[in-house]
Amino acid sequence: MRSNTTLLVPGIVASITWQPFPKKIAQRARELSPDLIDADADVDRIIIEMNYAFTPQSLARVLGWQTEGKLSDAYLPVFMNCGFYRQDYFGRLRPESRALAKRVAQDVDPNGLFCTRTGG
């Protein structure tokens, strides 16, 4: 969905940011692996963050756009620093990345300090 399709829709605010993500970053992350994001290292890309905020009155309209398939069915990890508090960050990771996160947490935080004191 492009922002210009919602410019005149009451209750919706859209913003977009672009972050260059050259394949060298993914290549280096794989060299230093393991890596939670697990981006493919064969292409340069631009990470696009689209923020569509809407008031409760427009919820049905937004859900309708989702049902109509206006969003591609693709692997869409949430970047931890950009996620909304209700988004399941770890649930959006690939299963092997989720297992890695669990192993790292057990290794560096066996008593669960970060899970119990910081909200996750």
C-alpha positions as CSV (number, residue, x, y, z in Angstrom):
1,M,0.0,0.0,0.0
2,R,1.4,3.4,-0.9
3,S,0.9,6.4,1.3
4,N,-0.8,8.4,-1.5
5,T,-3.7,5.9,-1.4
6,T,-4.5,7.0,2.2
7,L,-3.7,10.7,2.1
8,L,-7.4,11.7,2.2
9,V,-8.5,9.0,4.6
10,P,-9.5,10.4,8.0
11,G,-7.9,8.8,10.9
12,I,-4.7,7.5,9.2
13,V,-1.2,8.9,9.4
14,A,1.5,7.4,7.3
15,S,5.3,8.0,7.4
16,I,8.1,6.2,5.6
17,T,11.9,6.0,6.1
18,W,14.6,4.4,4.0
19,Q,17.8,2.9,5.4
20,P,20.5,1.7,3.0
21,F,21.5,-1.9,3.8
22,P,24.3,-3.0,1.4
23,K,25.0,-6.7,1.0
24,K,28.4,-6.1,2.7
25,I,26.5,-5.7,6.0
26,A,24.8,-9.0,5.7
27,Q,28.0,-10.7,4.5
28,R,29.9,-9.4,7.5
29,A,27.1,-10.4,9.9
30,R,27.2,-13.9,8.4
31,E,31.0,-14.0,8.8
32,L,30.6,-13.1,12.5
33,S,27.5,-15.3,12.8
34,P,25.2,-16.2,14.3
35,D,22.9,-13.3,13.3
36,L,19.2,-12.9,14.4
37,I,18.1,-10.9,11.4
38,D,19.6,-13.5,9.0
39,A,19.4,-11.3,5.9
40,D,20.3,-12.8,2.6
41,A,23.9,-11.7,1.7
42,D,23.6,-11.7,-2.1
43,V,21.8,-8.4,-2.7
44,D,22.0,-4.7,-1.8
45,R,18.8,-3.6,-0.3
46,I,17.1,-0.6,1.3
47,I,15.2,-1.3,4.5
48,I,11.9,0.6,4.3
49,E,10.1,1.4,7.5
50,M,6.5,2.2,7.0
51,N,4.5,3.4,9.9
52,Y,0.8,3.5,9.4
53,A,-1.0,4.7,12.5
54,F,-4.7,4.8,12.7
55,T,-7.5,5.7,15.1
56,P,-9.8,2.9,16.3
57,Q,-12.5,4.1,14.0
58,S,-10.4,3.2,11.0
59,L,-9.4,-0.3,12.2
60,A,-12.0,-2.1,10.0
61,R,-10.7,-0.3,7.0
62,V,-7.1,-1.3,7.7
63,L,-8.1,-4.9,8.4
64,G,-9.9,-4.9,5.1
65,W,-6.8,-3.8,3.2
66,Q,-4.9,-6.7,4.9
67,T,-7.7,-9.2,3.9
68,E,-7.6,-7.9,0.3
69,G,-3.9,-8.9,0.1
70,K,-2.5,-5.5,-0.5
71,L,0.5,-6.6,1.6
72,S,2.9,-9.2,0.1
73,D,3.4,-12.5,1.9
74,A,7.1,-12.2,2.7
75,Y,9.5,-12.7,5.6
76,L,9.1,-9.5,7.6
77,P,11.2,-9.4,10.7
78,V,10.6,-6.6,13.1
79,F,13.7,-4.7,14.1
80,M,13.8,-4.7,17.9
81,N,14.3,-1.0,18.3
82,C,11.4,-0.2,15.9
83,G,8.8,-2.7,17.2
84,F,5.6,-1.7,19.0
85,Y,5.4,-3.0,22.5
86,R,2.6,-5.4,21.6
87,Q,4.5,-6.9,18.6
88,D,6.0,-10.3,19.2
89,Y,9.6,-9.6,18.2
90,F,10.8,-13.2,18.8
91,G,7.7,-14.7,17.2
92,R,8.6,-12.9,13.9
93,L,12.0,-14.4,13.7
94,R,12.8,-17.5,11.7
95,P,12.7,-20.6,13.9
96,E,16.5,-21.1,13.8
97,S,17.0,-17.4,14.8
98,R,14.5,-17.8,17.6
99,A,16.4,-20.9,18.9
100,L,19.7,-18.9,18.7
101,A,18.1,-16.1,20.8
102,K,17.0,-18.6,23.4
103,R,20.5,-20.2,23.6
104,V,22.2,-16.8,23.9
105,A,19.7,-15.7,26.6
106,Q,20.4,-18.9,28.5
107,D,24.2,-18.4,28.2
108,V,24.3,-14.7,29.1
109,D,21.2,-14.3,31.3
110,P,20.6,-17.6,33.0
111,N,18.6,-16.0,35.9
112,G,16.3,-14.1,33.5
113,L,17.2,-10.6,34.7
114,F,16.5,-9.0,31.3
115,C,13.2,-10.9,30.9
116,T,11.9,-10.0,34.4
117,R,13.3,-6.5,34.9
118,T,13.2,-4.8,31.5
119,G,10.0,-6.2,30.0
120,G,11.7,-8.7,27.7
